[in-house]
Structure formats: structure tokens, C-alpha cells
Amino acid sequence: MEQRLKLAPHMIQSMEILQLPILALQERIEQELNSNPVLEMDEPAADEQAEAVEKQTGDDISEDVNEKDLVVDTDNNKTEDFERLSSLGDDFHDFRDYMAGPYCARVRSDEPDRKLEALKNAAAPPLSLHEQLTEQWRFVDAERPVKEAGNMIIDYIDDRGYLTVRLEQLHNKDKNDFALDDLKDALELVQQLEPTGVGARDLRDCLLIQMAQGSDDMSFETRLIAENMDALLENRLPDIAKKMHCSIEEVNRAIERMSKLDTSPGLQIGRDRNHPITADVIVAESEDSDEYTVRLADSNLPSLRVSDYYAKMAKDTGVGDKTKQFLQNNIRSAQWIIDAIEQRKNTLLRVTRAVVKYQKDFFDKGPLYLRPLPMSKVADEVGVHLATVSRAVAGKYMQCSSGVLPLRKFFSGGMEDANGQARSWEAIRAKLQQIIDAENKAQPLSDDQIRKKLAEAGIENLARRTVAKYRKLLNIPAARFRKKY
């Protein structure tokens, strides 16, 4: 005998539901509705319609059909009797649809198919860069060896639009039907395709192609890139001005004009990889007090319930054992998913309220006042396990006065400043960004000078390498690259 920790299926499902963001949860609910026949959306309009049908079928049909006999009078013109027959057919269809429960949902031929309409309205997937270049290359007029060489070159162009291999590597005299000169001719033609700058072998080549094909006169910029690319990347503008016999102002104006060029032209084409972000919780300032209200952004989530029709069928003694077992399993699964969604809502709401309670200074004063907050502290406050808090905030976003922020942003370590105030690492990075934004760009601060500025603000005991690490995390270049001439 041995003791073993084993999770029940509904516990695993509950953890999965808790970890899902709002958009993924909507997709999961759609899958459950399609796969589980006993799970349905709780729509008040449908309930009212069912009550109306029930009232009609219970009163009208009982009165018109059961209590009054149908007698066809041969002596009269039989108009009234045939009207009764016609109305009997209408009432019978209503009664049959009501008694059939969910099976009554027949789609009329004149009603639009919502799924089909959604498929028709969905945008077609965009062509990739390779597909668009191949399509353009088909219309290029060139000899057969050049055309084949161009097809091979396009195969080696990456997503950014750069040719990632040397032409000598593409040439194999034993296997290919084209020569090295054909590859060179094909590359010149490929570089004339759209988007402008595609087929370049490096950044210098990419900028030169765009300036050569542009409509503006950029002869000075072309010379600047062709002769001083390395010095330009190192921000050695005085050396460039001296070498080109011009002023630093002219070099700065050229850099300003070149800033409109695209260093990754291939990214203009292809699939949009930016996933939409939807807030899971909304934090707003209360109108009655200085406190904050927290609510879930789940208005688009459908309300679920177990079908009454199938629930009654599962208890019916006249239903076969296999059918009853099938219904009971699906009812149990439907109840689990409903409970898991409800538990997700309660847990996320309680965790967010605890975060707002501990980070009130952040919502009142801004990012510089974000306090260190370990997840264990929120777990103790809410009364759940630490892993539950981690799953609850994973991939979730909060909408507040500072924008749409990830919930994990509010959980970080930190240190105490000289005044004994706790500052999170996020707040220290925000202070570092503030110091760099306020510096004199003609004499930018070094990492050691930034460390001293932070110490003057009360954030002491920070090493220079820590300042450099935070600066890199914020994508801020070193001092010599920030210098403006």
C-alpha cells in the first residue's frame, strides 16, 4: 500500500478554467456548448418564449382540441369545421415543438445560417512575404536561368526581408541550371520587388536600396551610409562631419530624413502576430469615496445552465440505461464547467481586490509608488494556495486609470529606501526612466551617475551593474549612443 496524491478530473478542469484569460475562456465555452448536448445558454428571452408557448399549448389546445369534438356537418357549408381543422394543424405544430424540447430547434430554409454567415464575413488569411514575392516574380521578364535563380533567392529571404545566405552558397555547378552571374542578375531584379528594400543582405544594403528607389534626392544620405555606416552606428557624428567636410547639423538632418526608412521591410507583409488584449478585471475610482471598485469584465460571457429537458429525461424510468448513463455523464460534466467558471470569477475578484488594497498608492499616485508584493501575502489574504494565486493572475489584465496592465505587474520584489519606504523593482525602473528622460542629452548620464541620482532620491545600495541591467530591460542605450550633437 502506498499514499499517492491524485487529482480528480473536475479539479484539473477547475485549474485549467482558472488559468484561462477572458478570450480563451470564451472559446472554451463555445467548445463545451458544441460538444455537450445538455449544456445550453441561459437566455431570458428563450424562457419567456417557452412560457408563452407553454401557456398557449396548455390552454388553447386543451380548450380547442380536447374539450370540443370535431363534427363535420354535412347539412351546412362546412366553413367553420374546415377553419377548425386549419387551426388544429397550427396548434399541433406548436405543441409538438414544445414537447420535443431541444429537438424543436429546426432551421427554416428562409432563416440565415449564422455559422455560415460568420465564415463568409471572416477575413481571408493574408499572403505571406514569400507568397507575395513569388507572385510578383512570376511577372518578371527574364531568361529561364535567371528565373530559376530568383526562385531560389526568394526561398532564402527571411521574414524581415533580408537574404540570409551568400550567393556563393546558393550556387552548385553540379546540381543547378544557372551560373553565379545569373544569381547576381536575379538578386538585382528581386531587390526591385515590393516592399522596397526586400532582398538586402544587411542593414546598409537595405537603406541604400530604399534611397535609390525613392523619389526624393537623397544623394547626401546615400554617401553617408555608403562611406560611414560603422561610425554612424557608433554615434561618432563629429568624425563623420569632419570626414565629409560638412557640419554636424547637416548630418543630423540627414539622420532625420533616413529615420523614415524601414529597417525591416518584410514585416510590412504577412500575418499580424499581435494578439488582442482584453481586460479581465476593471478597477475604477468610486464616486462616493476615495476607494476603488473592482468588477469583472465578463459581460460577453454567456450564462450557462443544464437543460431542463435532458435533466428530466435522465430521471425518466422509461429511458434506456445507455441513454440515461450518457445523459448523466454529460450533466455531471456540464455542472463541473459551470462550477469551475463561477469559482474562477470569485477567485479572480478576490485576488484583484487584495491587490488593489495593497497597491492603493499606485492607483492614487502612479508607477513610482508601486510597492513590493509577494504572491504569498495575497494568498494568505484571500485564503487560497499560492499556486492558485499564480494561476489566477496568469495571462490576465487589469484596466485602470493607468491603462491596461498585466496583473503580474503588481507582484514583484523590492527594497526599502533611505526613508524606510518599500519600493518595488518596477518603481525603481520607473524612477530610472524618469532620470534619463530629464537628463541633458548633450551630456547624457553614465550608469554610475544614474546610480548616484537614484541614491539622492533615496534608493541606495544599488550597484552600477544593476543600473545597467535595468537600463537594458527598458531598452535604453548607453550614454554615448544617447548623446545629441
C-alpha positions as CSV (number, residue, x, y, z in Angstrom):
1,M,0.0,0.0,0.0
2,E,1.2,3.5,-0.7
3,Q,-0.2,7.0,-0.4
4,R,-0.5,8.9,-3.7
5,L,-1.7,12.4,-4.5
6,K,-4.2,12.2,-7.3
7,L,-6.2,15.0,-8.8
8,A,-9.8,14.3,-9.8
9,P,-10.9,15.3,-13.3
10,H,-13.1,18.1,-12.1
11,M,-10.1,19.6,-10.1
12,I,-7.9,19.5,-13.2
13,Q,-10.7,21.2,-15.2
14,S,-11.2,23.8,-12.5
15,M,-7.4,24.7,-12.5
16,E,-7.5,24.9,-16.3
17,I,-10.5,27.2,-16.3
18,L,-8.9,29.4,-13.6
19,Q,-5.8,29.9,-15.7
20,L,-7.6,30.9,-18.9
21,P,-7.8,34.6,-20.0
22,I,-11.1,36.0,-21.0
23,L,-10.8,35.4,-24.7
24,A,-9.6,31.8,-24.2
25,L,-12.4,31.2,-21.8
26,Q,-15.0,32.4,-24.4
27,E,-13.5,29.9,-26.9
28,R,-13.6,27.1,-24.3
29,I,-17.2,27.8,-23.5
30,E,-18.0,27.6,-27.3
31,Q,-16.3,24.2,-27.4
32,E,-18.3,22.9,-24.4
33,L,-21.6,24.1,-25.9
34,N,-20.8,22.3,-29.2
35,S,-19.6,19.1,-27.5
36,N,-22.0,18.8,-24.6
37,P,-25.7,18.5,-25.6
38,V,-27.1,19.1,-22.1
39,L,-25.3,22.4,-21.7
40,E,-27.1,25.5,-23.0
41,M,-27.0,29.2,-22.7
42,D,-29.4,30.7,-20.2
43,E,-31.3,33.2,-22.3
44,P,-34.2,35.0,-20.6
45,A,-35.9,35.7,-24.0
46,A,-36.0,31.9,-24.6
47,D,-37.6,31.3,-21.2
48,E,-40.3,33.9,-21.8
49,Q,-40.9,32.4,-25.2
50,A,-41.2,28.9,-23.8
51,E,-43.6,30.1,-21.1
52,A,-45.7,31.8,-23.8
53,V,-45.8,28.6,-25.9
54,E,-46.5,26.5,-22.8
55,K,-49.4,28.8,-21.9
56,Q,-50.7,28.6,-25.4
57,T,-50.3,24.9,-25.7
58,G,-51.7,24.3,-22.2
59,D,-54.8,26.5,-22.6
60,D,-55.7,26.9,-26.2
61,I,-55.0,23.3,-27.3
62,S,-56.7,21.9,-24.3
63,E,-59.7,24.0,-24.8
64,D,-60.0,23.8,-28.6
65,V,-59.0,20.2,-29.2
66,N,-59.6,18.1,-26.1
67,E,-62.9,19.6,-24.9
68,K,-64.6,20.2,-28.2
69,D,-65.3,17.3,-30.5
70,L,-64.8,17.7,-34.2
71,V,-68.0,17.1,-36.1
72,V,-68.3,17.7,-39.8
73,D,-71.8,18.8,-40.5
74,T,-73.0,17.6,-43.9
75,D,-76.0,19.9,-43.9
76,N,-74.2,23.2,-43.7
77,N,-71.4,24.7,-45.9
78,K,-68.8,23.2,-43.5
79,T,-66.8,26.5,-43.4
80,E,-66.5,26.6,-39.7
81,D,-65.3,23.0,-39.5
82,F,-62.6,23.5,-42.1
83,E,-61.3,26.6,-40.2
84,R,-61.1,24.4,-37.1
85,L,-59.1,21.8,-39.0
86,S,-56.7,24.5,-40.2
87,S,-56.2,26.0,-36.7
88,L,-55.8,22.5,-35.3
89,G,-52.8,21.9,-37.6
90,D,-51.1,25.1,-36.4
91,D,-51.7,24.4,-32.7
92,F,-50.5,20.8,-33.2
93,H,-47.1,22.0,-34.6
94,D,-46.6,24.4,-31.7
95,F,-47.5,21.6,-29.3
96,R,-45.1,19.2,-31.0
97,D,-42.3,21.7,-31.0
98,Y,-42.8,22.4,-27.3
99,M,-42.9,18.7,-26.3
100,A,-39.8,18.0,-28.4
101,G,-37.7,20.2,-26.2
102,P,-34.3,20.9,-27.8
103,Y,-35.1,18.8,-30.8
104,C,-37.5,21.5,-31.9
105,A,-34.7,23.8,-33.0
106,R,-35.2,23.3,-36.7
107,V,-33.6,25.8,-39.0
108,R,-36.0,27.1,-41.6
109,S,-34.9,27.4,-45.1
110,D,-35.6,31.1,-45.1
111,E,-33.5,31.7,-42.0
112,P,-29.8,32.7,-42.4
113,D,-27.2,30.2,-41.1
114,R,-25.2,32.2,-38.5
115,K,-22.2,30.0,-38.7
116,L,-22.2,30.2,-42.5
117,E,-22.6,33.9,-42.4
118,A,-19.7,34.2,-39.9
119,L,-17.5,32.1,-42.2
120,K,-18.4,34.3,-45.2
121,N,-17.6,37.5,-43.2
122,A,-14.3,36.2,-41.9
123,A,-11.3,37.9,-43.4
124,A,-9.2,35.8,-45.7
125,P,-5.7,35.0,-44.3
126,P,-3.1,37.4,-45.7
127,L,-0.4,36.2,-48.0
128,S,3.0,35.7,-46.5
129,L,6.1,37.6,-47.7
130,H,7.3,34.5,-49.6
131,E,3.9,34.1,-51.4
132,Q,3.8,37.7,-52.4
133,L,7.3,37.8,-53.7
134,T,6.7,34.5,-55.6
135,E,3.6,36.0,-57.2
136,Q,5.5,39.2,-58.2
137,W,8.4,37.2,-59.6
138,R,6.1,35.3,-62.0
139,F,5.6,38.5,-64.0
140,V,9.3,39.4,-64.2
141,D,10.6,39.2,-67.7
142,A,13.9,37.3,-67.6
143,E,15.8,34.3,-69.0
144,R,15.0,30.9,-67.7
145,P,18.3,30.5,-65.6
146,V,17.7,33.9,-64.0
147,K,14.1,33.0,-63.2
148,E,15.2,29.8,-61.5
149,A,17.9,31.6,-59.6
150,G,15.3,34.2,-58.5
151,N,13.0,31.5,-57.1
152,M,15.9,30.1,-55.1
153,I,16.8,33.6,-53.7
154,I,13.2,34.2,-52.6
155,D,13.2,30.9,-50.7
156,Y,16.1,32.2,-48.6
157,I,14.6,35.6,-47.7
158,D,13.6,35.7,-44.1
159,D,10.5,37.4,-42.5
160,R,12.3,40.7,-42.2
161,G,13.0,40.8,-45.9
162,Y,16.8,40.0,-45.8
163,L,18.7,37.4,-47.8
164,T,20.2,35.2,-45.1
165,V,22.8,33.4,-47.2
166,R,25.6,34.4,-49.6
167,L,25.1,33.9,-53.3
168,E,28.1,31.6,-53.4
169,Q,26.3,29.2,-51.1
170,L,23.3,29.0,-53.4
171,H,25.4,28.1,-56.4
172,N,26.2,24.5,-57.1
173,K,27.6,23.8,-60.6
174,D,26.7,20.1,-60.4
175,K,23.0,20.5,-59.5
176,N,21.8,23.9,-60.6
177,D,21.0,25.1,-64.1
178,F,22.2,28.6,-63.5
179,A,25.5,30.3,-63.0
180,L,26.7,32.7,-60.3
181,D,26.2,35.6,-62.7
182,D,22.5,34.5,-63.0
183,L,22.2,34.7,-59.3
184,K,23.6,38.2,-59.2
185,D,21.3,39.3,-62.0
186,A,18.3,37.7,-60.3
187,L,19.2,39.4,-57.0
188,E,19.1,42.8,-58.7
189,L,15.6,42.1,-60.0
190,V,14.4,40.7,-56.7
191,Q,15.5,43.9,-55.0
192,Q,13.2,45.8,-57.3
193,L,10.1,44.0,-55.9
194,E,7.7,45.3,-53.3
195,P,8.1,46.1,-50.4
196,T,11.1,48.4,-51.2
197,G,14.3,47.2,-49.6
198,V,13.5,43.5,-49.8
199,G,16.3,41.2,-50.7
200,A,19.0,43.2,-48.9
201,R,21.9,41.3,-47.4
202,D,22.4,43.7,-44.5
203,L,21.2,47.0,-43.0
204,R,23.5,49.1,-45.1
205,D,22.2,47.4,-48.3
206,C,18.6,47.8,-47.2
207,L,18.9,51.5,-46.7
208,L,20.8,52.1,-49.9
209,I,18.1,50.2,-51.9
210,Q,15.3,52.3,-50.4
211,M,17.1,55.6,-51.1
212,A,17.9,54.6,-54.6
213,Q,14.3,53.7,-55.4
214,G,12.8,56.7,-53.6
215,S,11.5,59.7,-55.4
216,D,13.4,62.2,-53.2
217,D,17.0,63.3,-53.8
218,M,19.0,61.5,-51.1
219,S,22.5,61.6,-52.6
220,F,24.0,63.0,-49.4
221,E,22.3,60.3,-47.3
222,T,23.5,57.7,-49.8
223,R,27.1,58.8,-49.4
224,L,26.7,59.0,-45.7
225,I,25.5,55.3,-45.5
226,A,28.0,54.0,-48.1
227,E,31.1,55.6,-46.5
228,N,30.3,56.0,-42.8
229,M,27.9,53.2,-41.7
230,D,30.0,51.9,-38.9
231,A,30.7,55.4,-37.5
232,L,27.0,56.3,-37.8
233,L,26.0,53.2,-35.7
234,E,28.5,54.2,-33.0
235,N,27.1,57.8,-33.0
236,R,30.5,59.3,-33.9
237,L,28.9,62.3,-35.6
238,P,31.9,64.7,-35.3
239,D,34.2,62.3,-37.0
240,I,31.6,61.9,-39.8
241,A,31.2,65.6,-40.3
242,K,35.0,66.1,-40.4
243,K,35.4,63.3,-43.0
244,M,32.5,64.5,-45.2
245,H,33.5,68.2,-44.9
246,C,30.1,69.3,-43.6
247,S,28.5,70.4,-40.3
248,I,27.0,68.3,-37.6
249,E,23.7,69.9,-38.3
250,E,23.7,68.6,-41.9
251,V,24.4,65.1,-40.5
252,N,21.6,65.4,-38.0
253,R,19.2,66.5,-40.8
254,A,20.2,63.5,-42.9
255,I,19.6,61.2,-40.0
256,E,16.2,62.7,-39.5
257,R,15.3,62.0,-43.2
258,M,16.7,58.5,-43.0
259,S,14.6,57.8,-39.9
260,K,11.6,57.4,-42.3
261,L,13.2,54.4,-44.0
262,D,12.2,50.9,-42.9
263,T,14.9,48.7,-41.5
264,S,12.7,45.6,-41.7
265,P,10.6,45.9,-44.9
266,G,9.5,42.3,-44.8
267,L,7.5,42.9,-41.7
268,Q,5.1,45.1,-43.6
269,I,3.6,41.9,-45.2
270,G,2.4,38.8,-43.6
271,R,0.2,37.7,-40.7
272,D,-0.4,40.1,-37.8
273,R,1.2,38.4,-34.8
274,N,-0.1,41.0,-32.3
275,H,-2.7,39.2,-30.2
276,P,-5.6,41.3,-28.9
277,I,-5.5,42.1,-25.2
278,T,-8.8,42.2,-23.3
279,A,-9.0,43.2,-19.7
280,D,-10.3,40.6,-17.3
281,V,-11.0,43.0,-14.4
282,I,-11.8,46.7,-14.3
283,V,-10.7,48.9,-11.4
284,A,-12.4,52.3,-11.2
285,E,-12.5,55.0,-8.6
286,S,-15.6,55.1,-6.5
287,E,-17.8,58.2,-6.9
288,D,-18.9,58.1,-3.2
289,S,-15.4,57.7,-1.6
290,D,-11.7,57.6,-2.3
291,E,-11.8,53.8,-2.5
292,Y,-11.8,51.7,-5.7
293,T,-14.4,49.4,-7.1
294,V,-13.4,46.1,-8.7
295,R,-15.6,44.3,-11.2
296,L,-15.1,41.6,-13.8
297,A,-15.2,42.4,-17.5
298,D,-17.2,39.3,-18.3
299,S,-20.3,40.9,-19.9
300,N,-19.6,38.9,-23.1
301,L,-19.5,35.6,-21.4
302,P,-22.8,33.7,-21.8
303,S,-24.6,32.4,-18.7
304,L,-24.8,28.6,-18.8
305,R,-27.2,26.1,-17.4
306,V,-28.1,22.4,-17.6
307,S,-31.0,21.8,-20.0
308,D,-34.3,21.0,-18.0
309,Y,-35.4,18.8,-20.8
310,Y,-32.4,16.5,-20.6
311,A,-32.4,16.6,-16.8
312,K,-35.9,15.3,-16.7
313,M,-35.1,12.7,-19.4
314,A,-32.2,11.4,-17.2
315,K,-34.6,10.8,-14.4
316,D,-37.2,9.2,-16.6
317,T,-37.6,5.4,-15.8
318,G,-38.7,4.8,-19.4
319,V,-35.4,5.9,-20.8
320,G,-32.8,3.1,-21.7
321,D,-29.8,2.5,-19.5
322,K,-27.3,3.6,-22.1
323,T,-29.1,6.8,-22.9
324,K,-29.5,7.5,-19.2
325,Q,-25.8,6.9,-18.5
326,F,-24.9,9.2,-21.4
327,L,-27.1,11.9,-20.1
328,Q,-25.8,11.6,-16.5
329,N,-22.2,11.8,-17.6
330,N,-22.9,14.9,-19.7
331,I,-24.9,16.6,-16.9
332,R,-22.1,15.9,-14.5
333,S,-19.6,17.4,-17.0
334,A,-21.8,20.5,-17.6
335,Q,-22.2,21.1,-13.8
336,W,-18.4,20.9,-13.4
337,I,-17.8,23.5,-16.1
338,I,-20.5,25.8,-14.6
339,D,-19.0,25.5,-11.1
340,A,-15.4,26.0,-12.5
341,I,-16.4,29.2,-14.2
342,E,-18.1,30.5,-11.1
343,Q,-15.1,29.6,-9.0
344,R,-12.9,31.4,-11.5
345,K,-14.9,34.6,-11.2
346,N,-14.9,34.5,-7.4
347,T,-11.2,33.8,-7.1
348,L,-10.2,36.4,-9.7
349,L,-12.4,39.0,-8.0
350,R,-11.0,38.4,-4.5
351,V,-7.4,38.4,-5.7
352,T,-7.8,41.7,-7.6
353,R,-9.4,43.3,-4.5
354,A,-6.5,42.2,-2.4
355,V,-4.1,43.7,-5.0
356,V,-5.9,47.0,-5.0
357,K,-5.9,47.0,-1.3
358,Y,-2.1,46.6,-1.0
359,Q,-1.3,48.8,-4.1
360,K,-3.6,51.7,-3.3
361,D,-0.7,54.2,-3.6
362,F,0.0,53.1,-7.1
363,F,-3.6,53.8,-8.2
364,D,-3.6,57.2,-6.3
365,K,-0.1,58.5,-7.3
366,G,1.3,56.5,-10.1
367,P,4.0,53.9,-11.0
368,L,6.7,55.4,-8.7
369,Y,4.7,54.2,-5.7
370,L,4.3,50.6,-6.6
371,R,5.1,48.6,-3.5
372,P,6.8,45.1,-3.3
373,L,4.0,42.5,-3.1
374,P,4.8,38.7,-2.9
375,M,2.0,36.4,-4.0
376,S,2.1,34.6,-0.7
377,K,0.8,37.7,1.0
378,V,-2.2,37.8,-1.3
379,A,-2.7,34.1,-0.9
380,D,-2.9,34.5,2.9
381,E,-5.3,37.4,2.5
382,V,-7.6,35.5,0.1
383,G,-7.3,32.2,1.9
384,V,-6.1,30.1,-1.0
385,H,-2.9,28.3,-2.0
386,L,0.0,30.2,-3.6
387,A,-0.3,28.2,-6.8
388,T,-4.0,29.3,-7.0
389,V,-3.0,33.0,-7.0
390,S,-0.3,32.3,-9.6
391,R,-2.9,30.6,-11.9
392,A,-5.5,33.3,-11.2
393,V,-3.2,36.2,-12.5
394,A,-1.5,34.2,-15.3
395,G,-2.3,35.9,-18.6
396,K,-4.9,38.2,-17.0
397,Y,-5.0,42.0,-17.5
398,M,-6.5,44.8,-15.4
399,Q,-8.0,48.0,-16.8
400,C,-7.4,51.0,-14.6
401,S,-6.6,54.7,-14.8
402,S,-3.0,53.9,-15.8
403,G,-4.1,51.8,-18.8
404,V,-4.5,48.0,-19.4
405,L,-1.8,46.4,-17.3
406,P,-0.9,42.7,-16.7
407,L,-1.9,41.5,-13.2
408,R,1.6,40.1,-12.7
409,K,3.0,43.6,-12.8
410,F,1.7,44.2,-9.3
411,F,3.6,41.2,-7.9
412,S,7.3,41.9,-7.5
413,G,10.2,42.1,-5.0
414,G,11.8,45.3,-3.9
415,M,13.8,47.0,-1.2
416,E,13.5,49.7,1.3
417,D,14.8,53.2,0.5
418,A,16.7,55.5,2.9
419,N,13.4,56.7,4.4
420,G,12.2,53.2,5.2
421,Q,9.7,53.2,2.4
422,A,9.3,49.9,0.4
423,R,9.9,50.3,-3.3
424,S,9.4,47.6,-5.9
425,W,11.8,46.9,-8.7
426,E,9.1,48.2,-11.1
427,A,9.1,51.5,-9.2
428,I,12.9,51.7,-9.2
429,R,12.9,51.2,-13.0
430,A,10.2,53.9,-13.4
431,K,12.4,56.3,-11.4
432,L,15.4,55.3,-13.6
433,Q,13.4,56.1,-16.7
434,Q,12.4,59.5,-15.2
435,I,16.0,60.4,-14.5
436,I,17.1,59.6,-18.1
437,D,14.2,61.5,-19.6
438,A,15.2,64.6,-17.6
439,E,19.0,64.4,-18.4
440,N,20.8,66.8,-20.7
441,K,21.1,64.9,-24.0
442,A,24.3,66.9,-24.9
443,Q,25.9,65.4,-21.8
444,P,24.0,62.1,-21.0
445,L,24.5,60.4,-17.7
446,S,26.6,57.4,-17.3
447,D,25.4,54.3,-15.4
448,D,27.4,55.4,-12.3
449,Q,26.0,58.9,-12.4
450,I,22.5,57.4,-12.7
451,R,23.3,55.3,-9.6
452,K,24.2,58.4,-7.7
453,K,21.0,60.2,-8.8
454,L,19.0,57.2,-7.6
455,A,20.8,57.4,-4.2
456,E,19.9,61.1,-4.0
457,A,16.3,60.1,-4.5
458,G,16.6,57.7,-1.5
459,I,17.2,54.5,-3.5
460,E,20.6,53.5,-2.1
461,N,22.8,50.3,-2.2
462,L,22.3,49.8,-5.9
463,A,25.3,48.5,-7.8
464,R,26.3,50.1,-11.2
465,R,25.8,46.7,-12.9
466,T,22.2,46.6,-11.5
467,V,21.6,50.1,-13.0
468,A,23.0,48.8,-16.4
469,K,20.7,45.7,-16.2
470,Y,17.6,47.8,-15.6
471,R,18.6,50.2,-18.4
472,K,18.8,47.3,-20.8
473,L,15.5,46.0,-19.7
474,L,14.0,49.3,-20.5
475,N,15.7,49.3,-24.0
476,I,17.6,52.4,-23.2
477,P,21.0,52.6,-25.0
478,A,24.3,53.5,-23.3
479,A,25.3,57.2,-22.7
480,R,27.5,57.5,-25.8
481,F,24.6,56.4,-28.0
482,R,22.1,58.8,-26.3
483,K,24.3,61.8,-26.9
484,K,22.9,64.5,-29.1
485,Y,25.2,66.8,-31.0
